[in-house]
Amino acid sequence: MPVGIDKQDARLCAPGVRRPFILWVDESAGDCDCFGRLLRDNGYDVWISLNYDDGARCLGGRHFDCVVVDQGSPAFEGRLILERSVALDRRLPVIVITRFHDMNCYLEAMQLGAVDYLEKPQAAAEIIRVLRTHLPPSNLAA
């Protein structure tokens, strides 16, 4: 069984069950590859964007169950994704993840509507726990 999935959540991988669809926006190709594999191995479908502008365009054309966006630098380039997500659907959970923890960016992200703010590196089990916490059960059923 993939890392992070217990018997109770094995239904995520069952035939006929829609897998949650996550948009992951991060300019680090290495991080995208690592987190993309982690999500797929744990029962999620993931759309990877290595560019904030492309990620923002994806939001208007596809339905996602959750968005994970890298903050970028302390200038908070990921704000574009967060603002666009909230403007399109206030109920869409957006998680900001960063290597450059900055209290001002944290406060701004939470005020703009982020549901969580995580610091890289983050344990695989913690990423999966956070996603499960913020995805409504209705997003896990067909």
C-alpha positions as a Markdown table, in Angstrom:
| # | Residue | x | y | z |
|---|---|---|---|---|
| 1 | Met | 0.0 | 0.0 | 0.0 |
| 2 | Pro | 1.4 | 3.5 | -0.8 |
| 3 | Val | 3.0 | 5.5 | 2.0 |
| 4 | Gly | 0.4 | 7.4 | 4.0 |
| 5 | Ile | -2.7 | 5.4 | 3.0 |
| 6 | Asp | -4.3 | 3.3 | 5.6 |
| 7 | Lys | -7.0 | 0.7 | 5.1 |
| 8 | Gln | -9.7 | 3.3 | 5.8 |
| 9 | Asp | -8.5 | 5.5 | 3.0 |
| 10 | Ala | -7.8 | 2.7 | 0.5 |
| 11 | Arg | -11.1 | 3.5 | -1.1 |
| 12 | Leu | -9.3 | 6.4 | -2.8 |
| 13 | Cys | -7.7 | 3.9 | -5.1 |
| 14 | Ala | -10.7 | 1.7 | -5.7 |
| 15 | Pro | -12.1 | 1.4 | -9.2 |
| 16 | Gly | -15.0 | 3.8 | -9.9 |
| 17 | Val | -13.9 | 6.2 | -7.2 |
| 18 | Arg | -12.9 | 9.7 | -8.4 |
| 19 | Arg | -9.5 | 10.6 | -7.2 |
| 20 | Pro | -9.1 | 14.1 | -5.8 |
| 21 | Phe | -7.5 | 16.4 | -8.4 |
| 22 | Ile | -4.7 | 18.7 | -7.0 |
| 23 | Leu | -3.1 | 21.6 | -8.7 |
| 24 | Trp | 0.5 | 21.9 | -7.6 |
| 25 | Val | 2.3 | 25.2 | -8.6 |
| 26 | Asp | 6.0 | 25.4 | -7.9 |
| 27 | Glu | 8.9 | 26.8 | -10.0 |
| 28 | Ser | 11.2 | 24.0 | -8.6 |
| 29 | Ala | 11.1 | 21.1 | -11.1 |
| 30 | Gly | 12.7 | 18.8 | -8.4 |
| 31 | Asp | 10.0 | 19.7 | -5.8 |
| 32 | Cys | 7.2 | 19.2 | -8.4 |
| 33 | Asp | 8.6 | 15.8 | -9.4 |
| 34 | Cys | 8.9 | 14.7 | -5.8 |
| 35 | Phe | 5.5 | 16.0 | -4.6 |
| 36 | Gly | 3.8 | 14.8 | -7.8 |
| 37 | Arg | 5.0 | 11.3 | -7.3 |
| 38 | Leu | 4.0 | 11.4 | -3.6 |
| 39 | Leu | 0.5 | 12.6 | -4.4 |
| 40 | Arg | 0.0 | 10.0 | -7.2 |
| 41 | Asp | 1.3 | 7.2 | -5.0 |
| 42 | Asn | -1.3 | 8.2 | -2.4 |
| 43 | Gly | -4.4 | 8.2 | -4.5 |
| 44 | Tyr | -4.5 | 11.7 | -5.9 |
| 45 | Asp | -4.4 | 13.0 | -9.4 |
| 46 | Val | -2.1 | 16.0 | -9.8 |
| 47 | Trp | -1.6 | 18.7 | -12.4 |
| 48 | Ile | 1.9 | 20.2 | -12.1 |
| 49 | Ser | 2.7 | 23.8 | -13.2 |
| 50 | Leu | 6.2 | 25.1 | -13.1 |
| 51 | Asn | 5.1 | 28.7 | -13.7 |
| 52 | Tyr | 2.7 | 31.0 | -11.7 |
| 53 | Asp | 1.1 | 32.4 | -14.8 |
| 54 | Asp | 0.4 | 29.0 | -16.3 |
| 55 | Gly | -0.9 | 27.8 | -13.0 |
| 56 | Ala | -3.3 | 30.8 | -12.8 |
| 57 | Arg | -4.6 | 30.0 | -16.3 |
| 58 | Cys | -5.2 | 26.3 | -15.3 |
| 59 | Leu | -7.5 | 27.5 | -12.6 |
| 60 | Gly | -10.1 | 28.8 | -15.1 |
| 61 | Gly | -10.1 | 25.8 | -17.3 |
| 62 | Arg | -10.2 | 22.8 | -15.0 |
| 63 | His | -11.9 | 21.8 | -11.8 |
| 64 | Phe | -9.5 | 21.2 | -8.9 |
| 65 | Asp | -10.3 | 19.9 | -5.5 |
| 66 | Cys | -7.3 | 21.6 | -3.9 |
| 67 | Val | -4.5 | 24.0 | -4.9 |
| 68 | Val | -1.0 | 23.8 | -3.4 |
| 69 | Val | 1.2 | 26.8 | -4.4 |
| 70 | Asp | 4.8 | 27.6 | -3.5 |
| 71 | Gln | 5.2 | 31.0 | -2.0 |
| 72 | Gly | 8.2 | 31.7 | -4.2 |
| 73 | Ser | 10.6 | 34.2 | -2.6 |
| 74 | Pro | 9.7 | 36.5 | 0.3 |
| 75 | Ala | 8.1 | 38.7 | -2.5 |
| 76 | Phe | 5.3 | 36.0 | -2.5 |
| 77 | Glu | 5.0 | 35.3 | -6.2 |
| 78 | Gly | 2.5 | 32.6 | -5.3 |
| 79 | Arg | 0.0 | 35.3 | -4.3 |
| 80 | Leu | -1.2 | 35.3 | -7.9 |
| 81 | Ile | -2.4 | 31.8 | -7.6 |
| 82 | Leu | -4.0 | 32.3 | -4.2 |
| 83 | Glu | -5.9 | 35.4 | -5.3 |
| 84 | Arg | -7.1 | 33.8 | -8.5 |
| 85 | Ser | -8.2 | 30.7 | -6.6 |
| 86 | Val | -10.2 | 32.6 | -4.1 |
| 87 | Ala | -11.7 | 34.9 | -6.8 |
| 88 | Leu | -13.0 | 31.8 | -8.7 |
| 89 | Asp | -14.2 | 29.7 | -5.8 |
| 90 | Arg | -13.8 | 30.8 | -2.1 |
| 91 | Arg | -14.4 | 27.2 | -1.0 |
| 92 | Leu | -11.4 | 25.8 | -3.0 |
| 93 | Pro | -8.8 | 25.0 | -0.4 |
| 94 | Val | -5.4 | 26.7 | -1.1 |
| 95 | Ile | -2.3 | 25.6 | 0.7 |
| 96 | Val | 0.8 | 27.7 | 0.6 |
| 97 | Ile | 4.2 | 25.9 | 0.9 |
| 98 | Thr | 7.6 | 27.5 | 1.1 |
| 99 | Arg | 11.3 | 27.2 | 1.7 |
| 100 | Phe | 11.4 | 30.9 | 2.8 |
| 101 | His | 9.2 | 31.1 | 5.8 |
| 102 | Asp | 8.3 | 34.7 | 6.3 |
| 103 | Met | 5.8 | 35.9 | 8.9 |
| 104 | Asn | 4.5 | 38.7 | 6.7 |
| 105 | Cys | 3.9 | 36.3 | 3.9 |
| 106 | Tyr | 2.2 | 33.9 | 6.3 |
| 107 | Leu | -0.1 | 36.6 | 7.6 |
| 108 | Glu | -0.9 | 37.8 | 4.1 |
| 109 | Ala | -1.6 | 34.3 | 2.8 |
| 110 | Met | -4.0 | 33.6 | 5.6 |
| 111 | Gln | -5.7 | 36.9 | 5.2 |
| 112 | Leu | -6.1 | 36.3 | 1.5 |
| 113 | Gly | -7.8 | 32.9 | 2.2 |
| 114 | Ala | -5.1 | 30.2 | 2.4 |
| 115 | Val | -6.2 | 27.3 | 4.6 |
| 116 | Asp | -2.7 | 26.3 | 5.6 |
| 117 | Tyr | 0.9 | 27.5 | 5.3 |
| 118 | Leu | 3.7 | 24.8 | 5.3 |
| 119 | Glu | 7.4 | 25.0 | 5.4 |
| 120 | Lys | 9.6 | 22.8 | 3.1 |
| 121 | Pro | 11.0 | 20.3 | 3.6 |
| 122 | Gln | 7.9 | 18.6 | 4.9 |
| 123 | Ala | 7.5 | 14.9 | 5.7 |
| 124 | Ala | 5.4 | 13.0 | 3.2 |
| 125 | Ala | 2.9 | 11.9 | 5.9 |
| 126 | Glu | 2.4 | 15.5 | 6.9 |
| 127 | Ile | 1.6 | 16.6 | 3.3 |
| 128 | Ile | -0.9 | 13.8 | 3.0 |
| 129 | Arg | -2.4 | 14.6 | 6.4 |
| 130 | Val | -2.9 | 18.3 | 5.5 |
| 131 | Leu | -4.5 | 17.4 | 2.2 |
| 132 | Arg | -6.9 | 15.0 | 3.9 |
| 133 | Thr | -7.7 | 17.7 | 6.5 |
| 134 | His | -8.7 | 20.3 | 3.9 |
| 135 | Leu | -10.5 | 18.1 | 1.3 |
| 136 | Pro | -14.1 | 17.7 | 2.1 |
| 137 | Pro | -15.3 | 14.0 | 2.1 |
| 138 | Ser | -17.6 | 14.8 | -0.9 |
| 139 | Asn | -14.4 | 15.4 | -3.0 |
| 140 | Leu | -13.3 | 11.8 | -2.3 |
| 141 | Ala | -16.4 | 10.0 | -3.7 |
| 142 | Ala | -17.4 | 9.3 | -7.3 |
